[in-house]
Amino acid sequence: MYEVEAPLPRINGVPLVQPGEVLADDECRQRACTELLRQAAIEAGLLGDDDPAPMQGAISAAASAAIEALLDRELALPEPSEEACRRHHAAHATRYAVGERALLRHVLFAVTPGVDVNALRKRAEACLIDLRARDGQDAAETERFARVAAATSNCPSGADGGALGWLGATDCAPEFAREVFGHSEVGVLPRLVASRFGLHVVEVLAREPGTSPPFEAVRAAVAQSLRQQAFATALRQYLSLLAGRARVEGVELDAAATPLVQ
């Protein structure tokens, strides 16, 4: 956590936070990456140098458009080949299953403004270890999950023992779905599941696997997955290069002195 007094985290002298603002590490890094891109857009002549510095992480509409134009120009993203698509599908066919469902319950440790994220994670990890240690024991012990959810969870489902019911991948936030679906695990998952809502201890009570369509039926989705992966990799490398050229204060970023091979 950043309890900001002085010095402030900065990129080339531009502060990322305001005095008195409390910011989680990840959010501070996100602001730093956005500011690196905003300044790169100015340097590239895509944005006026009178563009206002962000306030509490919010950038101008012009800066947002300029960053999009910058990334279109700077990130070379080759179209995924047929062979690459087929390899990816063969290795991850379950990701494209149709009709897969899971019967779930969870304990949510919500990330809210001002929360101590490190302390929250420790609480979530302790809860996970406790529930994993009792997973699969007699009926009285398995109901401990429901009692813990009722007492601890920040989700309204806690009133029902954390029950979420039968869900498909499209019923959940994508980052949550990636951790739950396309796997065979049943019981309390051996890891915390992070989502935009916070940290989840998740129990899979039952699964219905669904069916896996042939490659030809999901080729467009496979290609889009590979494009997204390529974009994420190229963006990380570009940000690393920008960080290597910038004066970065008060925030940890990967930095490279020379361009990285994609």
CORTAZI-V136105 format. One record per residue. N is the residue number from 1. SS is DSSP state (@ for helix, = for strand, . for the rest). D_CENTER is the distance of its C-alpha to the mean C-alpha in whole Angstrom. Layout:
n->N ss->SS d_center->D_CENTER
n->N ss->SS d_center->D_CENTER
//
This chain:
n->1 ss->. d_center->18
n->2 ss->= d_center->20
n->3 ss->= d_center->23
n->4 ss->. d_center->24
n->5 ss->. d_center->28
n->6 ss->. d_center->29
n->7 ss->. d_center->28
n->8 ss->. d_center->25
n->9 ss->. d_center->22
n->10 ss->= d_center->23
n->11 ss->= d_center->23
n->12 ss->. d_center->27
n->13 ss->. d_center->28
n->14 ss->= d_center->26
n->15 ss->= d_center->24
n->16 ss->. d_center->21
n->17 ss->. d_center->21
n->18 ss->. d_center->25
n->19 ss->. d_center->27
n->20 ss->. d_center->26
n->21 ss->. d_center->23
n->22 ss->= d_center->20
n->23 ss->= d_center->17
n->24 ss->. d_center->14
n->25 ss->@ d_center->14
n->26 ss->@ d_center->10
n->27 ss->@ d_center->11
n->28 ss->@ d_center->14
n->29 ss->@ d_center->13
n->30 ss->@ d_center->11
n->31 ss->@ d_center->15
n->32 ss->@ d_center->17
n->33 ss->@ d_center->15
n->34 ss->@ d_center->16
n->35 ss->@ d_center->19
n->36 ss->@ d_center->20
n->37 ss->@ d_center->20
n->38 ss->@ d_center->22
n->39 ss->@ d_center->24
n->40 ss->@ d_center->24
n->41 ss->@ d_center->25
n->42 ss->@ d_center->28
n->43 ss->@ d_center->29
n->44 ss->. d_center->29
n->45 ss->. d_center->31
n->46 ss->. d_center->29
n->47 ss->. d_center->28
n->48 ss->. d_center->31
n->49 ss->. d_center->31
n->50 ss->. d_center->32
n->51 ss->. d_center->29
n->52 ss->. d_center->28
n->53 ss->. d_center->26
n->54 ss->. d_center->22
n->55 ss->= d_center->23
n->56 ss->. d_center->20
n->57 ss->. d_center->18
n->58 ss->= d_center->19
n->59 ss->. d_center->21
n->60 ss->. d_center->24
n->61 ss->@ d_center->24
n->62 ss->@ d_center->26
n->63 ss->@ d_center->23
n->64 ss->@ d_center->20
n->65 ss->@ d_center->23
n->66 ss->@ d_center->24
n->67 ss->@ d_center->21
n->68 ss->@ d_center->20
n->69 ss->@ d_center->24
n->70 ss->@ d_center->23
n->71 ss->@ d_center->20
n->72 ss->@ d_center->22
n->73 ss->@ d_center->25
n->74 ss->@ d_center->24
n->75 ss->. d_center->21
n->76 ss->. d_center->23
n->77 ss->. d_center->22
n->78 ss->. d_center->24
n->79 ss->. d_center->24
n->80 ss->. d_center->24
n->81 ss->. d_center->27
n->82 ss->@ d_center->28
n->83 ss->@ d_center->28
n->84 ss->@ d_center->25
n->85 ss->@ d_center->24
n->86 ss->@ d_center->26
n->87 ss->@ d_center->25
n->88 ss->@ d_center->21
n->89 ss->@ d_center->23
n->90 ss->@ d_center->25
n->91 ss->@ d_center->22
n->92 ss->. d_center->20
n->93 ss->@ d_center->22
n->94 ss->@ d_center->21
n->95 ss->@ d_center->18
n->96 ss->@ d_center->20
n->97 ss->= d_center->22
n->98 ss->= d_center->24
n->99 ss->. d_center->24
n->100 ss->. d_center->22
n->101 ss->= d_center->22
n->102 ss->= d_center->21
n->103 ss->= d_center->23
n->104 ss->= d_center->20
n->105 ss->= d_center->21
n->106 ss->= d_center->18
n->107 ss->= d_center->18
n->108 ss->= d_center->16
n->109 ss->= d_center->16
n->110 ss->= d_center->15
n->111 ss->. d_center->13
n->112 ss->. d_center->16
n->113 ss->. d_center->17
n->114 ss->. d_center->19
n->115 ss->. d_center->18
n->116 ss->. d_center->18
n->117 ss->@ d_center->15
n->118 ss->@ d_center->17
n->119 ss->@ d_center->19
n->120 ss->@ d_center->17
n->121 ss->@ d_center->15
n->122 ss->@ d_center->19
n->123 ss->@ d_center->20
n->124 ss->@ d_center->17
n->125 ss->@ d_center->18
n->126 ss->@ d_center->22
n->127 ss->@ d_center->21
n->128 ss->@ d_center->20
n->129 ss->@ d_center->23
n->130 ss->@ d_center->25
n->131 ss->@ d_center->24
n->132 ss->@ d_center->24
n->133 ss->@ d_center->27
n->134 ss->@ d_center->29
n->135 ss->. d_center->27
n->136 ss->. d_center->30
n->137 ss->. d_center->33
n->138 ss->. d_center->35
n->139 ss->@ d_center->35
n->140 ss->@ d_center->35
n->141 ss->@ d_center->32
n->142 ss->@ d_center->30
n->143 ss->. d_center->30
n->144 ss->@ d_center->29
n->145 ss->@ d_center->26
n->146 ss->@ d_center->27
n->147 ss->@ d_center->29
n->148 ss->@ d_center->26
n->149 ss->@ d_center->23
n->150 ss->@ d_center->26
n->151 ss->@ d_center->27
n->152 ss->@ d_center->23
n->153 ss->. d_center->21
n->154 ss->. d_center->19
n->155 ss->. d_center->19
n->156 ss->@ d_center->23
n->157 ss->@ d_center->23
n->158 ss->@ d_center->24
n->159 ss->@ d_center->27
n->160 ss->@ d_center->27
n->161 ss->. d_center->26
n->162 ss->. d_center->22
n->163 ss->= d_center->23
n->164 ss->= d_center->21
n->165 ss->= d_center->24
n->166 ss->= d_center->23
n->167 ss->= d_center->20
n->168 ss->= d_center->19
n->169 ss->@ d_center->16
n->170 ss->@ d_center->16
n->171 ss->@ d_center->17
n->172 ss->. d_center->13
n->173 ss->. d_center->10
n->174 ss->@ d_center->9
n->175 ss->@ d_center->6
n->176 ss->@ d_center->9
n->177 ss->@ d_center->11
n->178 ss->@ d_center->10
n->179 ss->@ d_center->11
n->180 ss->@ d_center->14
n->181 ss->. d_center->16
n->182 ss->. d_center->18
n->183 ss->. d_center->19
n->184 ss->. d_center->22
n->185 ss->. d_center->21
n->186 ss->. d_center->23
n->187 ss->= d_center->23
n->188 ss->= d_center->21
n->189 ss->. d_center->18
n->190 ss->. d_center->18
n->191 ss->. d_center->15
n->192 ss->. d_center->13
n->193 ss->= d_center->10
n->194 ss->= d_center->7
n->195 ss->= d_center->6
n->196 ss->. d_center->7
n->197 ss->. d_center->11
n->198 ss->= d_center->10
n->199 ss->= d_center->11
n->200 ss->= d_center->13
n->201 ss->= d_center->16
n->202 ss->= d_center->17
n->203 ss->= d_center->20
n->204 ss->= d_center->21
n->205 ss->= d_center->25
n->206 ss->= d_center->25
n->207 ss->= d_center->24
n->208 ss->= d_center->26
n->209 ss->. d_center->25
n->210 ss->. d_center->26
n->211 ss->= d_center->27
n->212 ss->= d_center->26
n->213 ss->. d_center->27
n->214 ss->. d_center->29
n->215 ss->@ d_center->27
n->216 ss->@ d_center->29
n->217 ss->@ d_center->28
n->218 ss->@ d_center->24
n->219 ss->@ d_center->25
n->220 ss->@ d_center->23
n->221 ss->@ d_center->20
n->222 ss->@ d_center->20
n->223 ss->@ d_center->21
n->224 ss->@ d_center->18
n->225 ss->@ d_center->16
n->226 ss->@ d_center->17
n->227 ss->@ d_center->17
n->228 ss->@ d_center->14
n->229 ss->@ d_center->13
n->230 ss->@ d_center->16
n->231 ss->@ d_center->15
n->232 ss->@ d_center->12
n->233 ss->@ d_center->14
n->234 ss->@ d_center->17
n->235 ss->@ d_center->15
n->236 ss->@ d_center->14
n->237 ss->@ d_center->18
n->238 ss->@ d_center->19
n->239 ss->@ d_center->17
n->240 ss->@ d_center->19
n->241 ss->@ d_center->22
n->242 ss->@ d_center->22
n->243 ss->@ d_center->21
n->244 ss->@ d_center->24
n->245 ss->@ d_center->26
n->246 ss->. d_center->25
n->247 ss->. d_center->26
n->248 ss->= d_center->23
n->249 ss->= d_center->24
n->250 ss->. d_center->22
n->251 ss->. d_center->19
n->252 ss->. d_center->18
n->253 ss->. d_center->17
n->254 ss->. d_center->18
n->255 ss->. d_center->21
n->256 ss->. d_center->23
n->257 ss->. d_center->27
n->258 ss->. d_center->27
n->259 ss->. d_center->25
n->260 ss->. d_center->23
n->261 ss->. d_center->24
n->262 ss->. d_center->22
//
